[in-house]
Amino acid sequence: MRTPHRLIERIRRLRISQRLFLMVVLAICLPFLLYGLLAYGSSNAVVQRKLNQVLDNALARTAISIENSVGNAKNQCIDFSYLEIVQDILQHYDTYNDRMKNQAMLDFTEEMSTKYIFGNIISEVNVYTLEGESVNLYNSSPFLIHPKQELLSAFLEQCLRENGRCIFTAINGSQEDRMPFAPDQDRETILLGKAVKERDTGRVSGSLVAAIPEDEITRLFDLMGEEAGSRIVLQDASGLIIASNDRRFPSGTSSADAFSSGDFSSYVTFSDELDTINWTIVSFVAQDYFRSDSQILFLSIGVFGLILLACGLLCASLFSYSITLPLSEVVEGVSRIRESKLELSLREEGNDEIAFLCCHINLMSHRIQELVDDIKKQERERRILEIQALQLQINPHALSNTLNTISFMAKIRREETIESLINSVIDLLRGSMETKSAYHTVRAELGLLENYLRIQECQKLGRFSVRFEVEDAILDKWIPKFILQPIVENAVIHGIEPSKRRGRIIICGKRTEDGLLFSVTDNGVGMTAEKIREVLAAKAQVRIGVANVRERIELSFGAPYGLAMESCPGHWTTVRLLLPAIDSDPS
C-alpha cells in the first residue's frame, strides 16, 4: 500500500465533520474574515489614541483630588500638633490619669467637630510619648487601630528622625494585633505621622499619628474606575502600596512583589506623580476597554461572517451527518463491547462501507457472547464440582470415636444411653448422606449439631457444656450443610480437650445488615496469632475443619462473606462466620 502524503496524514487526524467545516471556512469565510480584521484594526487604533488622552486626563484629575484630600489631612495634623491638649499631654503625661485622658479625648473631639467638619478624612488620632506610651484623642470607630509593635516602633522612630515633617505608611489587617471579637479583619489603613515639638523650646516631645481609612482614598478612584473599570494602585516613593481598589494589592505590601505575581500582559498602564506628597498613582486598564467603541463594527463583521458560515455549514452538515451518524453508532457499539455489553445490533442500512462494517461487528459480538456463555457455564460446573468435593471431605475419625463410645457403653449395659447415641449417629449419617441439596435451614443445622454434641458429651464424660444463643428469626434461613459442625468439632478436640479445666462452648447466631453472623466460642487453650494465620491459610486437603468451611463459603458466595478467627492463648477462641441471608433453597 502506497504511503500517503504527510499533509494527508495530518488532515486525517481530524474528524470528518471538522474537515468539512475547515473546508467551508477556508473557501468562503476566510477572505471576508481578512477584510474585516483589517478594517477593525485601523478603526481600533484611532479609538485607542483618543481613549489614551481621556484616561490620562481622568488619572490627572484623580491625582489632584488625592493630593487635595491628603494635603488637608497633613495640614490638620500640623494644627493638631500645636493644640494645647496635645502639648500638655506629652509634657505632663505622668500626671494624667484615666479621667483626665477621657476629658482630653472629649475636648479634642469637640475641637474636631467644630473646626474640621468639611473635608475630614481622619478616623483616629493618637499621641505617643518618647517612651512609647499612647493616648487616644479621637476615633470614629469602636475598634482602634493596633499596628504590630515592631511596625509601630519603626514608624515612630521614623517620625522622630523626620523632625516634624509629615510621613505616611500603610498597613493591612494582617499587620495588626487584632482582638478576637473585632470585626472587619480585612480593613486597610493609611497612617499619617509627625514629630510633635514643644511650642516654647522647639524640642521634640513625642509623636502624633493619625489614621486614614483606605476607603477615603479609594473612593476618589471612582472617576477613573467608572470610565475604564481599571485597577488603581497608589504607592509611595519606596514602592509601598498606600491604597488600591484591587484586593490582590493589599496596603502595606511591596508593589514590586504584587506586580510581579500578577498577569498584566492584557492591561495598559497609566501613571501620574503626586509631587506634593511624593506618591505615584498607577492605573491598569484592560485592553478590552479600548476596543469597546469598535464593537459595533466588529459585531457587523461577525454577523455577516456568521451568516456565510451558517450557509456553508448547512451544506457541509448534510454530507457530514450521512457519514458521522452511522460512524457514531459503530463507536458506541464498540464501546459497549469493551464494557462487556454484547447484546447489540447495529443498523445495517445503506450500501456503503459503514453498513459492511456494522454487519461484521454484529457477527463478532454474537460470537463473543456465545463464547462468554460457554465460559460461564464451564465455570459454574467447575464451582459445583469443587463444592461437592469439599462436602465429601468429612473427618472419618468422628465416626470411629462414636463407635468406640457405643462399644464402651454396651459393656457397662447402659441401654438408654446406647439408644440415644445410636439415634444421634443415625441422624448424623442420614444428614451427611443426603445429596439432593447442599443446603438446609438453620434449624436443621442446629438439630444435627445437637446430635453431634450429644455424642461428644458422652465421649468426653460431660467435660464441657454447650449454650445456644440463636435468634428465632433466622431459624428458617438456608445455609450450607455441616457449616457449623467442623467449627464445633475443632472447639471440642483442639480447644477444650487439651485444657485441664471444664469446658464451655457458646454458639450464637443473629441477623445483621450484612447477612447471618454465627460465632462459636470456647474457653479452651486458645492459639497464637501466628497459629491463626496458619490455620486460615491452609488448604482444605490439609486441614479439613476450618479450611473446609472457609473454602466452601468462598466458592459458594464470594466476598464479603467468609470466616474469621480471634483467640487469646490459654483463655478462649472465637470463630465467626458471615453468610448471606437466604430465604429458600438456592440449589
Buried (B, 14 or more C-beta within 10 A) or exposed (E): EEEEEEEEEEEEEEEBBEBBBEEBBEEBBEEBBEEBEEBBEEBBEEBBEEBBEEBBEBBBBBBEBBBEBBBBBBEBBBEBBEBEBBBBBBBEBEEBEEEBBEEBBEBBBEBBEEEBEEEBBBBBBBBBBBEEBBBBBBBEBEBBBBBEEEBBEEBBEBBBEBEBEBBBBBBBBEBBEBEEEBEEEEBBBBBBBBBBBBEEEEEBBBBBBBBBBBBBBBBBBEEBBEBBEBBBBBBBEEBBBBBBBBEEBBBBBEBEEBBEEBEEEEBBEBBBEBEEBEBBBBBBBBEEBBBEBBEEBBEEBBEEBEEBBEEBBEEBBEEBEEBBEBBEBBEEBBEBBEEEEBEBEBEBEEEEEBBEBBEEBBEBBBEEBEEEEEEEEEEEEEEBEBBEEBBEBBBEEBBEBBEEBBEEBEEEEBEEBBEBBBEBBEBBEEBBEEEEEBBBBBEBBBBBBBBBBBBBBBBBEEBBEBEEEBEEEBBEBBBBBBBBBBBBBBBBBBBBBEBEEEBBBBBBBEEEEEBBBBBBBBBBBBBEEEBBEEBBEBEBEEBBBBBBBBBBBEBBBEEEBBBEBBBEEEEBBBBBBBBBBBEEEEE
